Amino acid sequence: MLLGVGPTIAQDDWNTPHEPLRIFGNTYYVGTAGLSSILITSSEGHILIDGALAQSAPLIEANIRKLGFEPRDVRLLVNSHEHFDHAGGLGPLQRATGARVAASPLAARALQQGHPLPEDPQYTSALKSPYDPIKNVETIADRATLRVGPLAITAHFTPGHTPGATSWTWRSCEGSRCLDLAYLDSLTPVSDDGFKYTSGTARPSKADVFRASIDSVEQLPCDIVVAPHPGLTGFTAKAARLKSGAGENPFIEANACRAYAAAARRKLDQRIAEERK
C-alpha cells in the first residue's frame, strides 16, 4: 500500500479510551485517542460526527454520558469518509440512538453496503474491511445545511481521500463569542499499490478533483479545526494545554483551514511528483 507522503498514522491508539472534553461552546470531543468523534449539543437534540471503529461505539456512548448528555438525544449522525475506522461505529450508534444518518451520494452508497466503493484509492487494501451496513441513509447535496433544533451544520464535499469524503462546518458560541468550527476530512493521498491520481482519461482528473477539494477547504470560514485522525491537527497537545487552563484556548487558530489545506497541498504535490518520475 502506498501511504502518501510523510509519516503514516499508527493504529495502536485507534480504540484507546480518551477523556471527553469541551473544545469550544457546545462542541465536544467524544472520540478515542486515535480516532475523532465530535458531539454538537443543544436542548433539542445533538449532532454526532464520525463513529470511529465498530468497537469504539461503546466508548463514544460512555464519553457522551460522562459529559452529562444522553446518547438517545443524538438526532443526526454524519461522517467524514467511508472507511471502517470512521464509519464502523455508525451502525451500532444508529441502533443505540435512533438517529438519522446523512451522507453524500457516494458515501451513502458505501455506508449502505458496508464497505468502500471500487473507486476508492484504498479499495483493495485492508480498508476494504466491511462494517455493519447503515440503514436508511439520507443523501444530501454539496453545501447542504442540516438542522437539529437550533443547530445547523453544513456539508462540503471534499473527494480525494475517498470518493464520498465530506468536511463539515458549523458555529459554536460561548456567551456572546461565536466561532466558526470545521471538521475537515483527511485530505491525504493514501492509496493501494498501483493506484495513480494522475492516471486515466477522465477530465477533470483524479488529481484535479483532489486539488479542487483542497482549494475549497482553504476558503472555509475557520477558527477551529478538528480532523478524523486527531494527530493531523495536533489534538493531543492542544487538549493537554486546554486542560491546564493556561492562556487562550489552544484550539483557536487564525487561518486554521488555510494551514490545513497548505499541508494537504504539499503532500498531494509530492505524491504527484512521485507518480510522474
N, C-alpha and C positions, 0 to 999 in steps of 0.2 A: 504493500500500500504506500502510495506517495503521501507524505504528511505535510505537503506545502513547504513553507519556508519558516525557519525559526523553531523554537522548542516545541515539542509535542506536549499535549495535555495529559498528565498522569491520570490513571484511572483508580488509583489506590484509595482516594478520598471521595469517590463518587457517591457512596452511600454512608459516609461517616456523618453522624449527627452533628448539627451545628445549632447553637443557641439562636432563637429568633431575635430580630432586633428591628427597631423602627429606623428606617432610612431617613424619612422626612415626612412630616404631616401624617396623613393616613396611609402611607406606603410602608410596607414591612417586608423584610426578608424572612422567608419561612423554609428555605431550601436546605440542602445538605452542605457539607464543607466543600464539595467539588461540583455541585450542580445547583443552579439557581431556581428558585420558585418565589414569585412576588405576589403578595396579597395587598389589594387596594380595598379599603373598607369604607362602609357607610352604614347609617342606621337602617337603610332599606335594602341591605344586601351587599355582598362583596364580589370582587373580581379576582381570579387567580390566574397568573401567567406561568405556564410550564408545570409539568408534573414529575420531572426527573425520571428515575427508574421506576419500574413497577413496584419494587421492594422499598422505594422511597416514600410511597404514598402514606404509610402509617406514620413516618417521621414528619411529613408535612402536616398531616392532621394534628399530630401532637403539638407541633410548633404553633399552629393556629390557636389551639386551646390554651397553650402557655401564655399567649398574648391576651387572653380573655375573650376570644371570639369563638364561634362555633362553626365547624365545617359545614353543617347543614344550611348555614346562611350564605354560603358561596352560591351565587346565582349564574355566574358565567366563567367558563374555562376557555382560555386561549393558549396558543402555542407559538414558540419561536420557529422551530423546524421539526420535521417529521422523522427524526432518528429516535431509537429506543431510549437513549439517555436523556431525552427531554419529553418525549411523548409516552413513554412506557407507563408512567404513573397516571395518565389521564383517564384510562378506563376505570381503574379502581377508585379514583377520585370522583369520576362522574357517578359511579354507583353509590358512593358514600354521601355525596352532596345533593344528587338530583339536578345538578346544574346543567344548563345548555352548553354546548361546545360549538365554537365558531372558528372557521379557518378559511384561508384562501382556497380556491377551487382545487388546485393541485395538492395542497396539503390535506384538504378534506378527503380526497380520493385515497391518499396514503393512509390517513388515520382510520378510515372506514375499512380498509383491507388489512390493516395491522402490520404494515411494513412499507419501506420506501418504494418509490416508483423506479422503473428501469432507467429513467433518465437521470437518476441521482448519481452524482460523481462517485459515491461510495457504495453503489448498489451491490456489487459482488463481494464487498468486504464484510467484516463482522457486523457492520452497522446495518446489514440487511436483516439482522436478527429480528424475529417477529415479536410483536407485543399484542396485548388484548385489543382487538378491533373496537373502535369507538362508534357507538350507535348515534344516529340522528345528528350528524354534524351539519351545522348551518354554514352554507357557503356565503362568503362576503366579497365585496368589491374592494379594490385598492382604494385607500383613503376613506374607507367606511368608518363611521364613528358608532361604536356600540355603547349602549347605556344600561346601567343598573341603578335605578333611583337617581340620585344626583350625580353619580359617577359617569364619566364619559372617557372612553379610550379609543384611540384612532389607529387603524391598521395601515402599515406602509409595507407593500410587497417589496422584498429585497432578495430576489432569487440570485443564486450563485453557489452558496454553500450547499443548498438543496433547491430543487425547483419550486417548492412551495414556501420557502422561507419568508417570514414576516417579522418586521420590527414594529414596536408599539410605542405610542406617546400618550401622555396624559398630564394633568396638573394636580399638584397636591399643595395644601396650604397649612401653615402653622400660624394661627392668629390671622393677622392681616397680610402676612407674607406668603405669596404663592409662587411656586417654581414649576418649570417645565421638566418633566422626567421622561427618560427614554429607556426602553428595554430593547437593545439592539442585537440583532442576530449575529451569529459568529463571524460571518464575512471572511472566513478563512478558506483558501483554495486547496482543500484537502481532497484527495481522490484515490481511487484504486489505481494500481499499475495499469498503464496503457490508456488511461483517460487523458484527453488533452482539451484544455479550454480553447485552444486555437484550431482544433480540427473541425471538419465538416464544411458544407457549403451554405448552410443557412445564414441569413442575414436578418437582424444582427447576429453576430457570432456569440457563442457562449461567453467569451471574454468580454465582448461589448455589453452583454446583458449584466454581467458581474460588475463592470465599471459603472454602469448606469445606477445600479443599486448603491454602490459606494458614494456616487455623486449625490443621490437623494438623501442618504444618511447625513452627509456633510451639511445639507441645508436645513436639517430639522431644528426646531426650537429646543434648546437643550441646556439645562443647568446641572442635571444629574444623569449619569449613565450607569446602567447595570447590564450585564451580558449573561447569556445562558451558562457559560463557564465563568465563574466569578474571578478566576485568575486573569482573565482578559482585561479587567479594569482595576486590578489591584485591590479587590474587595477585602481580602483578609486584613491587610494593613489598615485600610480605611475603617473597618469595623472595630479594630483594636483602638485606634485613635478616638473614634466616636465614643466607645465605652469608657475611655479615660476621662472624658468630659473636658478635655483641654482644647481651647481655641474654637475656631469656626468649625462647623460640620464639614468633615473632610470629603464627604461625597459631593459637595457642591464645588463645581469646577467650571471656570469660564472656558468657553469653546470646547466643551467635552465631546460633542458629536464630531466636531471638525478634527480633533485629535484622534478619535477612534477611526474615522474614515481615512485619515492620512496613514495610520499604521496599516490598515487593511489594503490601501492602495499600494503601499510599498511591498507587501507580501505578494499581491497579485502581479505586480510588475516583475518581481524576481522570479515568480513561477513561470510567467510567460517567456521571460528571457531564457529560462532553463529549457522550456519546450522548443524554442527556436534554435538552440545550439545544434 
